[in-house]
Amino acid sequence: MVGWPRDILTERHNLLVRVCADGVGHPDPDSLEWLHRIGVAEDGDHACDGCCQEARALWRQGQLS
């Protein structure tokens, strides 16, 4: 996800999303973590087409930032 283009969703507390080749905005894990640290209850829901599942699993294992 690191190399994917970025977008900021101002309507969702300035959540940074990474836009995949399919045009879907996926919440950046570091952005979600930051929002949680400052007390924003952002759930990271998005119109996922499944392409981020591998990236999310690697992030949870500490292999992505």
PDBQT receptor file of N, H, CA, C and O in Angstrom, charges set to zero:
ATOM      1  N   MET A   1       0.813  -1.199   0.000  1.00  0.00    +0.000 N 
ATOM      2  CA  MET A   1       0.000   0.000   0.000  1.00  0.00    +0.000 C 
ATOM      3  C   MET A   1       0.858   1.266   0.000  1.00  0.00    +0.000 C 
ATOM      4  O   MET A   1       0.391   2.331  -0.403  1.00  0.00    +0.000 OA
ATOM      5  N   VAL A   2       2.092   1.156   0.443  1.00  0.00    +0.000 N 
ATOM      6  H   VAL A   2       2.472   0.291   0.770  1.00  0.00    +0.000 HD
ATOM      7  CA  VAL A   2       2.945   2.333   0.579  1.00  0.00    +0.000 C 
ATOM      8  C   VAL A   2       3.106   3.087  -0.734  1.00  0.00    +0.000 C 
ATOM      9  O   VAL A   2       3.167   4.317  -0.735  1.00  0.00    +0.000 OA
ATOM     10  N   GLY A   3       3.175   2.374  -1.842  1.00  0.00    +0.000 N 
ATOM     11  H   GLY A   3       3.125   1.376  -1.841  1.00  0.00    +0.000 HD
ATOM     12  CA  GLY A   3       3.362   3.018  -3.130  1.00  0.00    +0.000 C 
ATOM     13  C   GLY A   3       2.082   3.480  -3.805  1.00  0.00    +0.000 C 
ATOM     14  O   GLY A   3       2.134   4.101  -4.866  1.00  0.00    +0.000 OA
ATOM     15  N   TRP A   4       0.941   3.189  -3.208  1.00  0.00    +0.000 N 
ATOM     16  H   TRP A   4       0.899   2.685  -2.346  1.00  0.00    +0.000 HD
ATOM     17  CA  TRP A   4      -0.333   3.583  -3.804  1.00  0.00    +0.000 C 
ATOM     18  C   TRP A   4      -0.553   5.087  -3.632  1.00  0.00    +0.000 C 
ATOM     19  O   TRP A   4      -0.095   5.667  -2.648  1.00  0.00    +0.000 OA
ATOM     20  N   PRO A   5      -1.246   5.723  -4.575  1.00  0.00    +0.000 N 
ATOM     21  CA  PRO A   5      -1.567   7.153  -4.434  1.00  0.00    +0.000 C 
ATOM     22  C   PRO A   5      -2.386   7.398  -3.171  1.00  0.00    +0.000 C 
ATOM     23  O   PRO A   5      -3.132   6.530  -2.718  1.00  0.00    +0.000 OA
ATOM     24  N   ARG A   6      -2.234   8.588  -2.618  1.00  0.00    +0.000 N 
ATOM     25  H   ARG A   6      -1.629   9.293  -2.986  1.00  0.00    +0.000 HD
ATOM     26  CA  ARG A   6      -2.916   8.940  -1.371  1.00  0.00    +0.000 C 
ATOM     27  C   ARG A   6      -4.044   9.930  -1.622  1.00  0.00    +0.000 C 
ATOM     28  O   ARG A   6      -4.042  10.686  -2.594  1.00  0.00    +0.000 OA
ATOM     29  N   ASP A   7      -5.001   9.895  -0.713  1.00  0.00    +0.000 N 
ATOM     30  H   ASP A   7      -5.003   9.281   0.076  1.00  0.00    +0.000 HD
ATOM     31  CA  ASP A   7      -6.093  10.865  -0.705  1.00  0.00    +0.000 C 
ATOM     32  C   ASP A   7      -6.455  11.110   0.753  1.00  0.00    +0.000 C 
ATOM     33  O   ASP A   7      -6.267  10.235   1.598  1.00  0.00    +0.000 OA
ATOM     34  N   ILE A   8      -6.970  12.284   1.044  1.00  0.00    +0.000 N 
ATOM     35  H   ILE A   8      -7.123  12.994   0.357  1.00  0.00    +0.000 HD
ATOM     36  CA  ILE A   8      -7.398  12.632   2.400  1.00  0.00    +0.000 C 
ATOM     37  C   ILE A   8      -8.913  12.774   2.409  1.00  0.00    +0.000 C 
ATOM     38  O   ILE A   8      -9.482  13.504   1.597  1.00  0.00    +0.000 OA
ATOM     39  N   LEU A   9      -9.556  12.077   3.324  1.00  0.00    +0.000 N 
ATOM     40  H   LEU A   9      -9.094  11.483   3.983  1.00  0.00    +0.000 HD
ATOM     41  CA  LEU A   9     -11.005  12.163   3.453  1.00  0.00    +0.000 C 
ATOM     42  C   LEU A   9     -11.327  13.119   4.599  1.00  0.00    +0.000 C 
ATOM     43  O   LEU A   9     -11.375  12.721   5.763  1.00  0.00    +0.000 OA
ATOM     44  N   THR A  10     -11.546  14.384   4.249  1.00  0.00    +0.000 N 
ATOM     45  H   THR A  10     -11.507  14.707   3.303  1.00  0.00    +0.000 HD
ATOM     46  CA  THR A  10     -11.801  15.400   5.275  1.00  0.00    +0.000 C 
ATOM     47  C   THR A  10     -13.099  15.121   6.030  1.00  0.00    +0.000 C 
ATOM     48  O   THR A  10     -13.224  15.484   7.200  1.00  0.00    +0.000 OA
ATOM     49  N   GLU A  11     -14.055  14.487   5.378  1.00  0.00    +0.000 N 
ATOM     50  H   GLU A  11     -13.954  14.193   4.427  1.00  0.00    +0.000 HD
ATOM     51  CA  GLU A  11     -15.325  14.175   6.035  1.00  0.00    +0.000 C 
ATOM     52  C   GLU A  11     -15.188  13.049   7.050  1.00  0.00    +0.000 C 
ATOM     53  O   GLU A  11     -16.118  12.777   7.809  1.00  0.00    +0.000 OA
ATOM     54  N   ARG A  12     -14.014  12.386   7.064  1.00  0.00    +0.000 N 
ATOM     55  H   ARG A  12     -13.259  12.608   6.447  1.00  0.00    +0.000 HD
ATOM     56  CA  ARG A  12     -13.760  11.302   8.018  1.00  0.00    +0.000 C 
ATOM     57  C   ARG A  12     -12.529  11.626   8.867  1.00  0.00    +0.000 C 
ATOM     58  O   ARG A  12     -11.613  10.813   8.992  1.00  0.00    +0.000 OA
ATOM     59  N   HIS A  13     -12.526  12.809   9.437  1.00  0.00    +0.000 N 
ATOM     60  H   HIS A  13     -13.270  13.469   9.335  1.00  0.00    +0.000 HD
ATOM     61  CA  HIS A  13     -11.477  13.238  10.376  1.00  0.00    +0.000 C 
ATOM     62  C   HIS A  13     -10.097  13.261   9.730  1.00  0.00    +0.000 C 
ATOM     63  O   HIS A  13      -9.100  12.955  10.384  1.00  0.00    +0.000 OA
ATOM     64  N   ASN A  14     -10.033  13.623   8.451  1.00  0.00    +0.000 N 
ATOM     65  H   ASN A  14     -10.843  13.871   7.920  1.00  0.00    +0.000 HD
ATOM     66  CA  ASN A  14      -8.766  13.685   7.697  1.00  0.00    +0.000 C 
ATOM     67  C   ASN A  14      -8.077  12.328   7.595  1.00  0.00    +0.000 C 
ATOM     68  O   ASN A  14      -6.852  12.232   7.667  1.00  0.00    +0.000 OA
ATOM     69  N   LEU A  15      -8.870  11.300   7.431  1.00  0.00    +0.000 N 
ATOM     70  H   LEU A  15      -9.865  11.378   7.374  1.00  0.00    +0.000 HD
ATOM     71  CA  LEU A  15      -8.343   9.949   7.257  1.00  0.00    +0.000 C 
ATOM     72  C   LEU A  15      -7.575   9.871   5.942  1.00  0.00    +0.000 C 
ATOM     73  O   LEU A  15      -8.081  10.249   4.886  1.00  0.00    +0.000 OA
ATOM     74  N   LEU A  16      -6.349   9.375   6.026  1.00  0.00    +0.000 N 
ATOM     75  H   LEU A  16      -5.938   9.067   6.884  1.00  0.00    +0.000 HD
ATOM     76  CA  LEU A  16      -5.535   9.156   4.825  1.00  0.00    +0.000 C 
ATOM     77  C   LEU A  16      -5.916   7.798   4.250  1.00  0.00    +0.000 C 
ATOM     78  O   LEU A  16      -5.914   6.791   4.957  1.00  0.00    +0.000 OA
ATOM     79  N   VAL A  17      -6.239   7.780   2.970  1.00  0.00    +0.000 N 
ATOM     80  H   VAL A  17      -6.240   8.599   2.396  1.00  0.00    +0.000 HD
ATOM     81  CA  VAL A  17      -6.519   6.516   2.291  1.00  0.00    +0.000 C 
ATOM     82  C   VAL A  17      -5.516   6.322   1.166  1.00  0.00    +0.000 C 
ATOM     83  O   VAL A  17      -4.995   7.286   0.605  1.00  0.00    +0.000 OA
ATOM     84  N   ARG A  18      -5.259   5.079   0.851  1.00  0.00    +0.000 N 
ATOM     85  H   ARG A  18      -5.682   4.296   1.306  1.00  0.00    +0.000 HD
ATOM     86  CA  ARG A  18      -4.410   4.703  -0.281  1.00  0.00    +0.000 C 
ATOM     87  C   ARG A  18      -5.321   4.154  -1.364  1.00  0.00    +0.000 C 
ATOM     88  O   ARG A  18      -6.155   3.286  -1.107  1.00  0.00    +0.000 OA
ATOM     89  N   VAL A  19      -5.157   4.661  -2.570  1.00  0.00    +0.000 N 
ATOM     90  H   VAL A  19      -4.480   5.367  -2.779  1.00  0.00    +0.000 HD
ATOM     91  CA  VAL A  19      -6.032   4.285  -3.681  1.00  0.00    +0.000 C 
ATOM     92  C   VAL A  19      -5.358   3.194  -4.503  1.00  0.00    +0.000 C 
ATOM     93  O   VAL A  19      -4.297   3.406  -5.091  1.00  0.00    +0.000 OA
ATOM     94  N   CYS A  20      -5.989   2.022  -4.536  1.00  0.00    +0.000 N 
ATOM     95  H   CYS A  20      -6.851   1.850  -4.058  1.00  0.00    +0.000 HD
ATOM     96  CA  CYS A  20      -5.430   0.881  -5.259  1.00  0.00    +0.000 C 
ATOM     97  C   CYS A  20      -5.633   1.048  -6.766  1.00  0.00    +0.000 C 
ATOM     98  O   CYS A  20      -6.286   1.991  -7.215  1.00  0.00    +0.000 OA
ATOM     99  N   ALA A  21      -5.074   0.136  -7.526  1.00  0.00    +0.000 N 
ATOM    100  H   ALA A  21      -4.544  -0.630  -7.162  1.00  0.00    +0.000 HD
ATOM    101  CA  ALA A  21      -5.196   0.174  -8.985  1.00  0.00    +0.000 C 
ATOM    102  C   ALA A  21      -6.647   0.043  -9.442  1.00  0.00    +0.000 C 
ATOM    103  O   ALA A  21      -6.985   0.435 -10.559  1.00  0.00    +0.000 OA
ATOM    104  N   ASP A  22      -7.505  -0.510  -8.579  1.00  0.00    +0.000 N 
ATOM    105  H   ASP A  22      -7.230  -0.829  -7.672  1.00  0.00    +0.000 HD
ATOM    106  CA  ASP A  22      -8.925  -0.650  -8.909  1.00  0.00    +0.000 C 
ATOM    107  C   ASP A  22      -9.711   0.624  -8.622  1.00  0.00    +0.000 C 
ATOM    108  O   ASP A  22     -10.909   0.691  -8.897  1.00  0.00    +0.000 OA
ATOM    109  N   GLY A  23      -9.028   1.657  -8.058  1.00  0.00    +0.000 N 
ATOM    110  H   GLY A  23      -8.054   1.602  -7.834  1.00  0.00    +0.000 HD
ATOM    111  CA  GLY A  23      -9.686   2.924  -7.761  1.00  0.00    +0.000 C 
ATOM    112  C   GLY A  23     -10.391   2.972  -6.420  1.00  0.00    +0.000 C 
ATOM    113  O   GLY A  23     -11.159   3.897  -6.154  1.00  0.00    +0.000 OA
ATOM    114  N   VAL A  24     -10.138   1.980  -5.568  1.00  0.00    +0.000 N 
ATOM    115  H   VAL A  24      -9.515   1.229  -5.783  1.00  0.00    +0.000 HD
ATOM    116  CA  VAL A  24     -10.772   1.911  -4.256  1.00  0.00    +0.000 C 
ATOM    117  C   VAL A  24      -9.854   2.541  -3.220  1.00  0.00    +0.000 C 
ATOM    118  O   VAL A  24      -8.660   2.246  -3.183  1.00  0.00    +0.000 OA
ATOM    119  N   GLY A  25     -10.409   3.408  -2.378  1.00  0.00    +0.000 N 
ATOM    120  H   GLY A  25     -11.379   3.647  -2.408  1.00  0.00    +0.000 HD
ATOM    121  CA  GLY A  25      -9.638   4.022  -1.302  1.00  0.00    +0.000 C 
ATOM    122  C   GLY A  25      -9.622   3.129  -0.078  1.00  0.00    +0.000 C 
ATOM    123  O   GLY A  25     -10.669   2.824   0.493  1.00  0.00    +0.000 OA
ATOM    124  N   HIS A  26      -8.418   2.707   0.327  1.00  0.00    +0.000 N 
ATOM    125  H   HIS A  26      -7.567   2.956  -0.137  1.00  0.00    +0.000 HD
ATOM    126  CA  HIS A  26      -8.247   1.833   1.487  1.00  0.00    +0.000 C 
ATOM    127  C   HIS A  26      -7.606   2.645   2.615  1.00  0.00    +0.000 C 
ATOM    128  O   HIS A  26      -6.578   3.286   2.393  1.00  0.00    +0.000 OA
ATOM    129  N   PRO A  27      -8.191   2.633   3.825  1.00  0.00    +0.000 N 
ATOM    130  CA  PRO A  27      -7.610   3.397   4.931  1.00  0.00    +0.000 C 
ATOM    131  C   PRO A  27      -6.152   2.999   5.173  1.00  0.00    +0.000 C 
ATOM    132  O   PRO A  27      -5.814   1.817   5.233  1.00  0.00    +0.000 OA
ATOM    133  N   ASP A  28      -5.307   4.006   5.309  1.00  0.00    +0.000 N 
ATOM    134  H   ASP A  28      -5.581   4.966   5.260  1.00  0.00    +0.000 HD
ATOM    135  CA  ASP A  28      -3.910   3.761   5.606  1.00  0.00    +0.000 C 
ATOM    136  C   ASP A  28      -3.801   3.303   7.066  1.00  0.00    +0.000 C 
ATOM    137  O   ASP A  28      -4.312   3.985   7.954  1.00  0.00    +0.000 OA
ATOM    138  N   PRO A  29      -3.153   2.173   7.332  1.00  0.00    +0.000 N 
ATOM    139  CA  PRO A  29      -3.072   1.668   8.712  1.00  0.00    +0.000 C 
ATOM    140  C   PRO A  29      -2.466   2.671   9.692  1.00  0.00    +0.000 C 
ATOM    141  O   PRO A  29      -2.930   2.772  10.828  1.00  0.00    +0.000 OA
ATOM    142  N   ASP A  30      -1.448   3.408   9.282  1.00  0.00    +0.000 N 
ATOM    143  H   ASP A  30      -1.071   3.326   8.359  1.00  0.00    +0.000 HD
ATOM    144  CA  ASP A  30      -0.849   4.393  10.180  1.00  0.00    +0.000 C 
ATOM    145  C   ASP A  30      -1.818   5.531  10.477  1.00  0.00    +0.000 C 
ATOM    146  O   ASP A  30      -1.840   6.052  11.593  1.00  0.00    +0.000 OA
ATOM    147  N   SER A  31      -2.604   5.915   9.504  1.00  0.00    +0.000 N 
ATOM    148  H   SER A  31      -2.585   5.492   8.598  1.00  0.00    +0.000 HD
ATOM    149  CA  SER A  31      -3.590   6.969   9.717  1.00  0.00    +0.000 C 
ATOM    150  C   SER A  31      -4.659   6.515  10.703  1.00  0.00    +0.000 C 
ATOM    151  O   SER A  31      -5.060   7.276  11.584  1.00  0.00    +0.000 OA
ATOM    152  N   LEU A  32      -5.122   5.272  10.555  1.00  0.00    +0.000 N 
ATOM    153  H   LEU A  32      -4.797   4.654   9.839  1.00  0.00    +0.000 HD
ATOM    154  CA  LEU A  32      -6.105   4.736  11.500  1.00  0.00    +0.000 C 
ATOM    155  C   LEU A  32      -5.528   4.686  12.910  1.00  0.00    +0.000 C 
ATOM    156  O   LEU A  32      -6.200   5.049  13.875  1.00  0.00    +0.000 OA
ATOM    157  N   GLU A  33      -4.292   4.240  13.023  1.00  0.00    +0.000 N 
ATOM    158  H   GLU A  33      -3.746   3.945  12.238  1.00  0.00    +0.000 HD
ATOM    159  CA  GLU A  33      -3.658   4.158  14.337  1.00  0.00    +0.000 C 
ATOM    160  C   GLU A  33      -3.567   5.539  14.978  1.00  0.00    +0.000 C 
ATOM    161  O   GLU A  33      -3.851   5.692  16.166  1.00  0.00    +0.000 OA
ATOM    162  N   TRP A  34      -3.176   6.537  14.201  1.00  0.00    +0.000 N 
ATOM    163  H   TRP A  34      -2.945   6.412  13.236  1.00  0.00    +0.000 HD
ATOM    164  CA  TRP A  34      -3.063   7.898  14.719  1.00  0.00    +0.000 C 
ATOM    165  C   TRP A  34      -4.420   8.413  15.187  1.00  0.00    +0.000 C 
ATOM    166  O   TRP A  34      -4.528   8.992  16.268  1.00  0.00    +0.000 OA
ATOM    167  N   LEU A  35      -5.448   8.206  14.380  1.00  0.00    +0.000 N 
ATOM    168  H   LEU A  35      -5.360   7.736  13.501  1.00  0.00    +0.000 HD
ATOM    169  CA  LEU A  35      -6.784   8.661  14.769  1.00  0.00    +0.000 C 
ATOM    170  C   LEU A  35      -7.223   7.996  16.072  1.00  0.00    +0.000 C 
ATOM    171  O   LEU A  35      -7.805   8.651  16.936  1.00  0.00    +0.000 OA
ATOM    172  N   HIS A  36      -6.947   6.699  16.219  1.00  0.00    +0.000 N 
ATOM    173  H   HIS A  36      -6.473   6.166  15.517  1.00  0.00    +0.000 HD
ATOM    174  CA  HIS A  36      -7.317   6.003  17.456  1.00  0.00    +0.000 C 
ATOM    175  C   HIS A  36      -6.545   6.570  18.650  1.00  0.00    +0.000 C 
ATOM    176  O   HIS A  36      -7.103   6.717  19.737  1.00  0.00    +0.000 OA
ATOM    177  N   ARG A  37      -5.257   6.889  18.446  1.00  0.00    +0.000 N 
ATOM    178  H   ARG A  37      -4.804   6.769  17.563  1.00  0.00    +0.000 HD
ATOM    179  CA  ARG A  37      -4.445   7.443  19.541  1.00  0.00    +0.000 C 
ATOM    180  C   ARG A  37      -4.966   8.792  20.022  1.00  0.00    +0.000 C 
ATOM    181  O   ARG A  37      -4.835   9.120  21.201  1.00  0.00    +0.000 OA
ATOM    182  N   ILE A  38      -5.555   9.576  19.122  1.00  0.00    +0.000 N 
ATOM    183  H   ILE A  38      -5.661   9.309  18.164  1.00  0.00    +0.000 HD
ATOM    184  CA  ILE A  38      -6.074  10.884  19.544  1.00  0.00    +0.000 C 
ATOM    185  C   ILE A  38      -7.557  10.827  19.922  1.00  0.00    +0.000 C 
ATOM    186  O   ILE A  38      -8.189  11.858  20.150  1.00  0.00    +0.000 OA
ATOM    187  N   GLY A  39      -8.103   9.607  19.985  1.00  0.00    +0.000 N 
ATOM    188  H   GLY A  39      -7.589   8.769  19.800  1.00  0.00    +0.000 HD
ATOM    189  CA  GLY A  39      -9.458   9.420  20.487  1.00  0.00    +0.000 C 
ATOM    190  C   GLY A  39     -10.567   9.471  19.463  1.00  0.00    +0.000 C 
ATOM    191  O   GLY A  39     -11.737   9.591  19.826  1.00  0.00    +0.000 OA
ATOM    192  N   VAL A  40     -10.222   9.381  18.179  1.00  0.00    +0.000 N 
ATOM    193  H   VAL A  40      -9.271   9.283  17.884  1.00  0.00    +0.000 HD
ATOM    194  CA  VAL A  40     -11.255   9.384  17.131  1.00  0.00    +0.000 C 
ATOM    195  C   VAL A  40     -11.665   7.941  16.850  1.00  0.00    +0.000 C 
ATOM    196  O   VAL A  40     -10.822   7.092  16.560  1.00  0.00    +0.000 OA
ATOM    197  N   ALA A  41     -12.953   7.673  16.938  1.00  0.00    +0.000 N 
ATOM    198  H   ALA A  41     -13.638   8.363  17.173  1.00  0.00    +0.000 HD
ATOM    199  CA  ALA A  41     -13.478   6.324  16.706  1.00  0.00    +0.000 C 
ATOM    200  C   ALA A  41     -13.723   6.118  15.216  1.00  0.00    +0.000 C 
ATOM    201  O   ALA A  41     -14.867   6.169  14.764  1.00  0.00    +0.000 OA
ATOM    202  N   GLU A  42     -12.680   5.892  14.464  1.00  0.00    +0.000 N 
ATOM    203  H   GLU A  42     -11.751   5.851  14.831  1.00  0.00    +0.000 HD
ATOM    204  CA  GLU A  42     -12.775   5.622  13.015  1.00  0.00    +0.000 C 
ATOM    205  C   GLU A  42     -12.635   4.127  12.816  1.00  0.00    +0.000 C 
ATOM    206  O   GLU A  42     -11.659   3.522  13.257  1.00  0.00    +0.000 OA
ATOM    207  N   ASP A  43     -13.624   3.527  12.145  1.00  0.00    +0.000 N 
ATOM    208  H   ASP A  43     -14.418   4.019  11.787  1.00  0.00    +0.000 HD
ATOM    209  CA  ASP A  43     -13.623   2.063  12.007  1.00  0.00    +0.000 C 
ATOM    210  C   ASP A  43     -12.888   1.552  10.771  1.00  0.00    +0.000 C 
ATOM    211  O   ASP A  43     -12.637   0.351  10.670  1.00  0.00    +0.000 OA
ATOM    212  N   GLY A  44     -12.540   2.416   9.840  1.00  0.00    +0.000 N 
ATOM    213  H   GLY A  44     -12.745   3.391   9.922  1.00  0.00    +0.000 HD
ATOM    214  CA  GLY A  44     -11.801   1.981   8.663  1.00  0.00    +0.000 C 
ATOM    215  C   GLY A  44     -12.647   1.309   7.600  1.00  0.00    +0.000 C 
ATOM    216  O   GLY A  44     -12.113   0.751   6.642  1.00  0.00    +0.000 OA
ATOM    217  N   ASP A  45     -13.966   1.357   7.760  1.00  0.00    +0.000 N 
ATOM    218  H   ASP A  45     -14.400   1.810   8.538  1.00  0.00    +0.000 HD
ATOM    219  CA  ASP A  45     -14.836   0.755   6.739  1.00  0.00    +0.000 C 
ATOM    220  C   ASP A  45     -14.602   1.419   5.388  1.00  0.00    +0.000 C 
ATOM    221  O   ASP A  45     -14.411   2.631   5.293  1.00  0.00    +0.000 OA
ATOM    222  N   HIS A  46     -14.622   0.595   4.353  1.00  0.00    +0.000 N 
ATOM    223  H   HIS A  46     -14.777  -0.390   4.430  1.00  0.00    +0.000 HD
ATOM    224  CA  HIS A  46     -14.457   1.113   2.996  1.00  0.00    +0.000 C 
ATOM    225  C   HIS A  46     -15.063   0.124   2.016  1.00  0.00    +0.000 C 
ATOM    226  O   HIS A  46     -15.355  -1.019   2.369  1.00  0.00    +0.000 OA
ATOM    227  N   ALA A  47     -15.245   0.565   0.806  1.00  0.00    +0.000 N 
ATOM    228  H   ALA A  47     -15.008   1.494   0.520  1.00  0.00    +0.000 HD
ATOM    229  CA  ALA A  47     -15.850  -0.273  -0.236  1.00  0.00    +0.000 C 
ATOM    230  C   ALA A  47     -14.788  -1.224  -0.778  1.00  0.00    +0.000 C 
ATOM    231  O   ALA A  47     -14.372  -1.117  -1.931  1.00  0.00    +0.000 OA
ATOM    232  N   CYS A  48     -14.363  -2.138   0.053  1.00  0.00    +0.000 N 
ATOM    233  H   CYS A  48     -14.701  -2.225   0.991  1.00  0.00    +0.000 HD
ATOM    234  CA  CYS A  48     -13.245  -3.017  -0.285  1.00  0.00    +0.000 C 
ATOM    235  C   CYS A  48     -13.637  -4.027  -1.360  1.00  0.00    +0.000 C 
ATOM    236  O   CYS A  48     -14.712  -4.626  -1.333  1.00  0.00    +0.000 OA
ATOM    237  N   ASP A  49     -12.714  -4.186  -2.306  1.00  0.00    +0.000 N 
ATOM    238  H   ASP A  49     -11.841  -3.699  -2.328  1.00  0.00    +0.000 HD
ATOM    239  CA  ASP A  49     -12.909  -5.213  -3.326  1.00  0.00    +0.000 C 
ATOM    240  C   ASP A  49     -12.065  -6.444  -3.024  1.00  0.00    +0.000 C 
ATOM    241  O   ASP A  49     -11.962  -7.348  -3.853  1.00  0.00    +0.000 OA
ATOM    242  N   GLY A  50     -11.459  -6.480  -1.831  1.00  0.00    +0.000 N 
ATOM    243  H   GLY A  50     -11.544  -5.746  -1.158  1.00  0.00    +0.000 HD
ATOM    244  CA  GLY A  50     -10.684  -7.636  -1.403  1.00  0.00    +0.000 C 
ATOM    245  C   GLY A  50      -9.188  -7.518  -1.614  1.00  0.00    +0.000 C 
ATOM    246  O   GLY A  50      -8.425  -8.326  -1.085  1.00  0.00    +0.000 OA
ATOM    247  N   CYS A  51      -8.753  -6.525  -2.379  1.00  0.00    +0.000 N 
ATOM    248  H   CYS A  51      -9.373  -5.868  -2.809  1.00  0.00    +0.000 HD
ATOM    249  CA  CYS A  51      -7.336  -6.453  -2.719  1.00  0.00    +0.000 C 
ATOM    250  C   CYS A  51      -6.455  -6.040  -1.544  1.00  0.00    +0.000 C 
ATOM    251  O   CYS A  51      -5.238  -6.212  -1.607  1.00  0.00    +0.000 OA
ATOM    252  N   CYS A  52      -7.034  -5.504  -0.482  1.00  0.00    +0.000 N 
ATOM    253  H   CYS A  52      -8.023  -5.365  -0.431  1.00  0.00    +0.000 HD
ATOM    254  CA  CYS A  52      -6.212  -5.053   0.646  1.00  0.00    +0.000 C 
ATOM    255  C   CYS A  52      -6.087  -6.107   1.736  1.00  0.00    +0.000 C 
ATOM    256  O   CYS A  52      -5.375  -5.883   2.715  1.00  0.00    +0.000 OA
ATOM    257  N   GLN A  53      -6.744  -7.231   1.602  1.00  0.00    +0.000 N 
ATOM    258  H   GLN A  53      -7.322  -7.413   0.807  1.00  0.00    +0.000 HD
ATOM    259  CA  GLN A  53      -6.737  -8.222   2.675  1.00  0.00    +0.000 C 
ATOM    260  C   GLN A  53      -5.337  -8.744   2.977  1.00  0.00    +0.000 C 
ATOM    261  O   GLN A  53      -4.992  -8.927   4.144  1.00  0.00    +0.000 OA
ATOM    262  N   GLU A  54      -4.538  -8.984   1.967  1.00  0.00    +0.000 N 
ATOM    263  H   GLU A  54      -4.818  -8.836   1.019  1.00  0.00    +0.000 HD
ATOM    264  CA  GLU A  54      -3.166  -9.441   2.191  1.00  0.00    +0.000 C 
ATOM    265  C   GLU A  54      -2.353  -8.353   2.882  1.00  0.00    +0.000 C 
ATOM    266  O   GLU A  54      -1.601  -8.638   3.813  1.00  0.00    +0.000 OA
ATOM    267  N   ALA A  55      -2.499  -7.116   2.435  1.00  0.00    +0.000 N 
ATOM    268  H   ALA A  55      -3.110  -6.884   1.678  1.00  0.00    +0.000 HD
ATOM    269  CA  ALA A  55      -1.774  -6.007   3.057  1.00  0.00    +0.000 C 
ATOM    270  C   ALA A  55      -2.194  -5.845   4.510  1.00  0.00    +0.000 C 
ATOM    271  O   ALA A  55      -1.346  -5.597   5.366  1.00  0.00    +0.000 OA
ATOM    272  N   ARG A  56      -3.461  -5.977   4.804  1.00  0.00    +0.000 N 
ATOM    273  H   ARG A  56      -4.150  -6.179   4.108  1.00  0.00    +0.000 HD
ATOM    274  CA  ARG A  56      -3.940  -5.847   6.187  1.00  0.00    +0.000 C 
ATOM    275  C   ARG A  56      -3.370  -6.954   7.070  1.00  0.00    +0.000 C 
ATOM    276  O   ARG A  56      -2.986  -6.694   8.210  1.00  0.00    +0.000 OA
ATOM    277  N   ALA A  57      -3.311  -8.178   6.562  1.00  0.00    +0.000 N 
ATOM    278  H   ALA A  57      -3.623  -8.389   5.635  1.00  0.00    +0.000 HD
ATOM    279  CA  ALA A  57      -2.745  -9.287   7.332  1.00  0.00    +0.000 C 
ATOM    280  C   ALA A  57      -1.271  -9.045   7.636  1.00  0.00    +0.000 C 
ATOM    281  O   ALA A  57      -0.818  -9.300   8.752  1.00  0.00    +0.000 OA
ATOM    282  N   LEU A  58      -0.521  -8.557   6.653  1.00  0.00    +0.000 N 
ATOM    283  H   LEU A  58      -0.889  -8.351   5.747  1.00  0.00    +0.000 HD
ATOM    284  CA  LEU A  58       0.899  -8.261   6.873  1.00  0.00    +0.000 C 
ATOM    285  C   LEU A  58       1.063  -7.139   7.885  1.00  0.00    +0.000 C 
ATOM    286  O   LEU A  58       1.966  -7.193   8.721  1.00  0.00    +0.000 OA
ATOM    287  N   TRP A  59       0.208  -6.122   7.829  1.00  0.00    +0.000 N 
ATOM    288  H   TRP A  59      -0.525  -6.077   7.150  1.00  0.00    +0.000 HD
ATOM    289  CA  TRP A  59       0.279  -5.011   8.777  1.00  0.00    +0.000 C 
ATOM    290  C   TRP A  59       0.036  -5.507  10.200  1.00  0.00    +0.000 C 
ATOM    291  O   TRP A  59       0.743  -5.117  11.129  1.00  0.00    +0.000 OA
ATOM    292  N   ARG A  60      -0.956  -6.360  10.364  1.00  0.00    +0.000 N 
ATOM    293  H   ARG A  60      -1.530  -6.677   9.609  1.00  0.00    +0.000 HD
ATOM    294  CA  ARG A  60      -1.260  -6.888  11.702  1.00  0.00    +0.000 C 
ATOM    295  C   ARG A  60      -0.101  -7.706  12.249  1.00  0.00    +0.000 C 
ATOM    296  O   ARG A  60       0.090  -7.771  13.463  1.00  0.00    +0.000 OA
ATOM    297  N   GLN A  61       0.660  -8.318  11.386  1.00  0.00    +0.000 N 
ATOM    298  H   GLN A  61       0.505  -8.265  10.399  1.00  0.00    +0.000 HD
ATOM    299  CA  GLN A  61       1.832  -9.104  11.796  1.00  0.00    +0.000 C 
ATOM    300  C   GLN A  61       3.052  -8.225  12.012  1.00  0.00    +0.000 C 
ATOM    301  O   GLN A  61       4.119  -8.723  12.370  1.00  0.00    +0.000 OA
ATOM    302  N   GLY A  62       2.906  -6.915  11.796  1.00  0.00    +0.000 N 
ATOM    303  H   GLY A  62       2.039  -6.510  11.505  1.00  0.00    +0.000 HD
ATOM    304  CA  GLY A  62       4.019  -5.992  11.993  1.00  0.00    +0.000 C 
ATOM    305  C   GLY A  62       4.995  -5.948  10.836  1.00  0.00    +0.000 C 
ATOM    306  O   GLY A  62       6.113  -5.455  10.986  1.00  0.00    +0.000 OA
ATOM    307  N   GLN A  63       4.586  -6.461   9.672  1.00  0.00    +0.000 N 
ATOM    308  H   GLN A  63       3.678  -6.861   9.549  1.00  0.00    +0.000 HD
ATOM    309  CA  GLN A  63       5.476  -6.503   8.524  1.00  0.00    +0.000 C 
ATOM    310  C   GLN A  63       5.284  -5.315   7.582  1.00  0.00    +0.000 C 
ATOM    311  O   GLN A  63       6.053  -5.146   6.635  1.00  0.00    +0.000 OA
ATOM    312  N   LEU A  64       4.270  -4.499   7.834  1.00  0.00    +0.000 N 
ATOM    313  H   LEU A  64       3.646  -4.637   8.603  1.00  0.00    +0.000 HD
ATOM    314  CA  LEU A  64       4.021  -3.284   7.056  1.00  0.00    +0.000 C 
ATOM    315  C   LEU A  64       3.809  -2.136   8.010  1.00  0.00    +0.000 C 
ATOM    316  O   LEU A  64       3.393  -2.325   9.153  1.00  0.00    +0.000 OA
ATOM    317  N   SER A  65       4.099  -0.945   7.529  1.00  0.00    +0.000 N 
ATOM    318  H   SER A  65       4.437  -0.791   6.601  1.00  0.00    +0.000 HD
ATOM    319  CA  SER A  65       3.797   0.232   8.351  1.00  0.00    +0.000 C 
ATOM    320  C   SER A  65       2.943   1.180   7.543  1.00  0.00    +0.000 C 
ATOM    321  O   SER A  65       2.566   2.243   8.035  1.00  0.00    +0.000 OA
TER     322      SER A  65
